[in-house]
Amino acid sequence: METVVHIQGNPRSPLTPLILIHAISGMALPYFTLGSLSSSSYSNPSQHDHDDFEDDDEDEDQGRPVYGLSSPIFESPSAFYRHGKSLPSLAREYVNIIRREIQPHGPYLLGGWSMGGMITVEMAAILTAQGEKVKHVLMIDSINPARFLPFQNVHEHLVLSTLTYNAIASRIEASSGMDADTDPCMPNTMMPTSPISTSSEISEASTMMTTSSSNSPDNSDSGFTSDSDYGDDDDDDGLDSMASFMQLIREHVSQGLRMLAAYPKCGHRPVYLPDTAVTLIKCTTVDSLSPLIRDERRAFASKTKLDPRNGWRPEQFKSFVSIPFAATHDGCFDEGVSGKLTVILKDVLRDIM
């Protein structure tokens, strides 16, 4: 999977490119479910789904270029672990990537879902410090990482990593039509077909997660020294196999949560972007929570769901607007939902040149 991908629009358009950063899965693929972000307004947004945008080819060909940024882990796992030690470190690498491969100079227009939105705020701060202008940051249900609860212990990290991976894997299974019970590349321990609900299932499903823990950049004896650990393009058992691909997602989830949990403890100064407007698209439908999540984290999730700002302070930015979106956090890009998200994004982008 390429790190930078062109999703829609004309790269030669005079409009500022929109650069969308991956969520905790590491994949920019969900952004391909969006309809054209440059098309004309629609009469009834509530009726729109992804299929409604299939005839927008002319608008898309002439419109704002939209790029997706996937994690480098899929091209170079060692590069990801080298830069993925913290959110600011990862953001610095992503700034280098977009300036090298997409847009050398501003003004910039950045966005991202969940963890991707958190990274974009860090990127905006770095670009601003470099003398570049960041017009706008679009966050899709991203919380302020300074509010993220640290893990009590390794077990809690494994539990949340496994539950998060399980949600991602089940959506990949549903969209691809794979059967985890019969596909030889998808053993059940990697890709559970139903939500994990018991401690024994967590223990079994997190067996492979312990590899991610040992591969942490904090463990110099992990043995993870080169990309050859995952094969190469000519190796049928390497990255081309679904099992290896899913394992990289699992590792990305594990390390991503580790970065988020470490953020409040690292003494990062609050990000201030006095020249950047920020829009938060706030999911208002409650996701179901596993009983395995500890009470304090469940209370934090409930409190965050009631907070229209997701822990962000408006004074951090030039302006801050929160737009309610009737969807669950995990279901933003599901069929029947992504079309509504497209309409919201298109409306925010309408007056941004």
Beta strands, then each sheet from edge to edge (+ up, - down):
strand 1: 4-8
strand 2: 18-21
strand 3: 66-69
strand 4: 108-113
strand 5: 134-140
strand 6: 273-283
strand 7: 317-325
sheet 1: 1+ 3- 2- 4- 5- 6- 7-
end
